[in-house]
Every structure is written in C-alpha cells, then in structure tokens.
C-alpha cells in the first residue's frame, strides 16, 4: 500500500532563483545607498562651512578683524558676543568633521572624502 505524501519545502531551482533575485537587488541598492551617504556627508560639510563663514563674516564686521582664538579648535568655533556679557556664538561641528581657515575660505572636512570650502568676507 502506498501513502500519499505531500512534499514540504522548496526545490533547489526555486531557492536559486530567489538567491539570484536578491543578489540583483543588492547589486543595484548598495551603490545607490553609498551615493546617498556620500551626498549627505558633503551636504553636512557645505552647511557647516556656510555657517562658519557666516559667523566669521559677522564677527569680522563686528570686531573689525579676525581673532586667531576663534579658530583655535578644529572641532568648534567660538566668537565672543558683541555685547558685553552676552552669550558667545559657538558652532560645534558634528563628530568626525574638522574645519580650517585657508586664506579667505573656510574649509570643512568630514568622514570619507567629504569636504567643502566656502568664502567669507
């Protein structure tokens, strides 16, 4: 007497087809994801450089000169308040980002190869 058995599970061909589909999706998605990360880091550099350049310009206009202590730290910018006793203008860079003054430009470097340069007045 023969018993009817229902097969459970997947055939080898079905498993291989699914693996190929997943590999194709990963081959497309991973480079796109890396591009988004790179663009995001460059945007952080650009925005940070613009913020520092704006603060530098404001400090330069308020004090008539740029003080070296404003850029003593590569991870923070601190410009004293124009009004006595007022709060200092402090810009903290995100973790892993640094900045420097290069002539009349503010250069910001981030993780990977992300960077930006913005002119100040």
Rosetta blueprint (number, residue, H / E / L):
1 X L
2 X L
3 X L
4 X L
5 X L
6 X L
7 X L
8 X L
9 X L
10 X L
11 X L
12 X H
13 X H
14 X H
15 X H
16 X H
17 X H
18 X H
19 X H
20 X H
21 X H
22 X H
23 X H
24 X H
25 X H
26 X H
27 X H
28 X H
29 X H
30 X H
31 X H
32 X H
33 X H
34 X H
35 X H
36 X H
37 X H
38 X H
39 X H
40 X H
41 X H
42 X H
43 X H
44 X H
45 X H
46 X H
47 X H
48 X H
49 X H
50 X H
51 X H
52 X H
53 X H
54 X H
55 X H
56 X H
57 X H
58 X H
59 X H
60 X H
61 X H
62 X H
63 X H
64 X L
65 X L
66 X L
67 X L
68 X H
69 X H
70 X H
71 X H
72 X L
73 X L
74 X L
75 X L
76 X E
77 X E
78 X E
79 X E
80 X L
81 X L
82 X L
83 X L
84 X L
85 X L
86 X L
87 X L
88 X L
89 X E
90 X E
91 X E
92 X E
93 X L
94 X L
95 X L
96 X L
97 X L
98 X E
99 X E
100 X E
101 X E
102 X E
103 X L
104 X L
105 X E
106 X E
107 X E
108 X E
109 X E
110 X L
111 X L
112 X L
113 X L
114 X L
115 X E
116 X E
117 X E
118 X E
119 X E
120 X L
121 X L
